[in-house]
Amino acid sequence: MDKLVNFVLFQIGWFSAVIGGASNRPWLGVLVITAVVLIHLYRTINVKAEAVLIIIIAIMGGSLDSVFVYLNWISYPSGHIHETLTAYWIIAMWMSFSTTLNSSMAWMKESHILAVIFGFFGGPLTYYGGYKLQAIEFLNFDAAMIGLAFGWAVIIPLLFLLSSKVYKYFNCSDA
């Protein structure tokens, strides 16, 4: 049941962020995702490990997305911190995504191949969904899709490895 709750909360956060970004109200998704993350931290046993993981992944994911913005492959119509950086609601989405690693997406942990495949296809599909909902613009569609596919194929297994290392550092077992 916990994994289902985690999955549903992530979806609520994702749609709130995308709809907020598309409607020029990027703060909407950030507020909802803040609630999602706080609920997650309240429900988890390993609060310190999860909190550290959320912060690190926000930085890593925000950096990856900022590369695509900097290269003029992707643009966000609202929520800019700086024109060469990703939108702040995207960083919030990475925070929400991090809550799934040891919960609803934990089934992928043991298979690096599965994590790579999931990232390769799943990453670009989520951005395409955001594009269809008008929260994201592709300035160079082909380059963005290729970059997203390979970027996510690399980052998903790395995030699972990071999660394991963070949990080990805090002397707790993975969820």
KAGI-V542718 format. One record per residue. N is the residue number from 0. RES is the residue in three letters. PHI is phi in radians with two decimals (none if undefined). Layout:
# KAGI-V542718
n=N res=RES phi=PHI
n=N res=RES phi=PHI
This chain:
# KAGI-V542718
n=0 res=MET phi=none
n=1 res=ASP phi=-1.04
n=2 res=LYS phi=-1.19
n=3 res=LEU phi=-1.16
n=4 res=VAL phi=-1.06
n=5 res=ASN phi=-1.05
n=6 res=PHE phi=-1.07
n=7 res=VAL phi=-1.13
n=8 res=LEU phi=-1.08
n=9 res=PHE phi=-1.06
n=10 res=GLN phi=-1.10
n=11 res=ILE phi=-1.07
n=12 res=GLY phi=-1.10
n=13 res=TRP phi=-1.07
n=14 res=PHE phi=-1.14
n=15 res=SER phi=-1.09
n=16 res=ALA phi=-1.16
n=17 res=VAL phi=-1.16
n=18 res=ILE phi=-1.13
n=19 res=GLY phi=-1.09
n=20 res=GLY phi=-1.12
n=21 res=ALA phi=-1.25
n=22 res=SER phi=-1.72
n=23 res=ASN phi=1.08
n=24 res=ARG phi=-2.26
n=25 res=PRO phi=-1.06
n=26 res=TRP phi=-1.12
n=27 res=LEU phi=-1.03
n=28 res=GLY phi=-1.11
n=29 res=VAL phi=-1.11
n=30 res=LEU phi=-1.10
n=31 res=VAL phi=-1.12
n=32 res=ILE phi=-1.15
n=33 res=THR phi=-1.02
n=34 res=ALA phi=-1.12
n=35 res=VAL phi=-1.04
n=36 res=VAL phi=-1.14
n=37 res=LEU phi=-1.13
n=38 res=ILE phi=-1.08
n=39 res=HIS phi=-1.03
n=40 res=LEU phi=-1.14
n=41 res=TYR phi=-1.15
n=42 res=ARG phi=-1.51
n=43 res=THR phi=-1.55
n=44 res=ILE phi=-1.42
n=45 res=ASN phi=-1.81
n=46 res=VAL phi=-1.06
n=47 res=LYS phi=-1.08
n=48 res=ALA phi=-1.08
n=49 res=GLU phi=-1.15
n=50 res=ALA phi=-1.10
n=51 res=VAL phi=-1.12
n=52 res=LEU phi=-1.05
n=53 res=ILE phi=-1.05
n=54 res=ILE phi=-1.17
n=55 res=ILE phi=-1.11
n=56 res=ILE phi=-1.20
n=57 res=ALA phi=-1.05
n=58 res=ILE phi=-1.21
n=59 res=MET phi=-1.10
n=60 res=GLY phi=-1.15
n=61 res=GLY phi=-1.08
n=62 res=SER phi=-1.18
n=63 res=LEU phi=-1.06
n=64 res=ASP phi=-1.15
n=65 res=SER phi=-1.14
n=66 res=VAL phi=-1.07
n=67 res=PHE phi=-1.18
n=68 res=VAL phi=-1.19
n=69 res=TYR phi=-1.03
n=70 res=LEU phi=-1.37
n=71 res=ASN phi=1.05
n=72 res=TRP phi=-1.68
n=73 res=ILE phi=-2.33
n=74 res=SER phi=-2.43
n=75 res=TYR phi=-2.04
n=76 res=PRO phi=-1.24
n=77 res=SER phi=-2.61
n=78 res=GLY phi=1.53
n=79 res=HIS phi=-1.43
n=80 res=ILE phi=-1.48
n=81 res=HIS phi=-2.66
n=82 res=GLU phi=-1.07
n=83 res=THR phi=-1.72
n=84 res=LEU phi=-1.99
n=85 res=THR phi=-1.18
n=86 res=ALA phi=-1.23
n=87 res=TYR phi=-1.16
n=88 res=TRP phi=-1.25
n=89 res=ILE phi=-1.23
n=90 res=ILE phi=-1.09
n=91 res=ALA phi=-1.08
n=92 res=MET phi=-1.10
n=93 res=TRP phi=-1.10
n=94 res=MET phi=-1.10
n=95 res=SER phi=-1.12
n=96 res=PHE phi=-1.04
n=97 res=SER phi=-1.07
n=98 res=THR phi=-1.23
n=99 res=THR phi=-1.53
n=100 res=LEU phi=-1.03
n=101 res=ASN phi=-1.77
n=102 res=SER phi=-2.31
n=103 res=SER phi=-1.18
n=104 res=MET phi=-1.86
n=105 res=ALA phi=-1.06
n=106 res=TRP phi=-1.08
n=107 res=MET phi=-1.58
n=108 res=LYS phi=-0.93
n=109 res=GLU phi=-1.47
n=110 res=SER phi=-2.10
n=111 res=HIS phi=-1.10
n=112 res=ILE phi=-1.11
n=113 res=LEU phi=-1.10
n=114 res=ALA phi=-1.11
n=115 res=VAL phi=-1.11
n=116 res=ILE phi=-1.09
n=117 res=PHE phi=-1.04
n=118 res=GLY phi=-1.12
n=119 res=PHE phi=-1.04
n=120 res=PHE phi=-1.68
n=121 res=GLY phi=-1.20
n=122 res=GLY phi=-1.00
n=123 res=PRO phi=-1.05
n=124 res=LEU phi=-1.12
n=125 res=THR phi=-1.17
n=126 res=TYR phi=-1.19
n=127 res=TYR phi=-1.11
n=128 res=GLY phi=-1.06
n=129 res=GLY phi=-1.10
n=130 res=TYR phi=-1.14
n=131 res=LYS phi=-1.10
n=132 res=LEU phi=-1.56
n=133 res=GLN phi=1.18
n=134 res=ALA phi=-1.71
n=135 res=ILE phi=-2.46
n=136 res=GLU phi=-2.12
n=137 res=PHE phi=-1.67
n=138 res=LEU phi=-1.49
n=139 res=ASN phi=-2.48
n=140 res=PHE phi=-0.96
n=141 res=ASP phi=-1.09
n=142 res=ALA phi=-1.09
n=143 res=ALA phi=-1.10
n=144 res=MET phi=-1.12
n=145 res=ILE phi=-1.16
n=146 res=GLY phi=-1.08
n=147 res=LEU phi=-1.12
n=148 res=ALA phi=-1.04
n=149 res=PHE phi=-1.29
n=150 res=GLY phi=-1.07
n=151 res=TRP phi=-1.27
n=152 res=ALA phi=-1.11
n=153 res=VAL phi=-1.48
n=154 res=ILE phi=-1.27
n=155 res=ILE phi=-1.08
n=156 res=PRO phi=-1.08
n=157 res=LEU phi=-1.10
n=158 res=LEU phi=-1.16
n=159 res=PHE phi=-1.16
n=160 res=LEU phi=-1.11
n=161 res=LEU phi=-1.01
n=162 res=SER phi=-1.01
n=163 res=SER phi=-1.06
n=164 res=LYS phi=-1.16
n=165 res=VAL phi=-1.13
n=166 res=TYR phi=-1.10
n=167 res=LYS phi=-1.12
n=168 res=TYR phi=-1.05
n=169 res=PHE phi=-1.56
n=170 res=ASN phi=0.94
n=171 res=CYS phi=-2.31
n=172 res=SER phi=-1.51
n=173 res=ASP phi=-1.08
n=174 res=ALA phi=-1.15
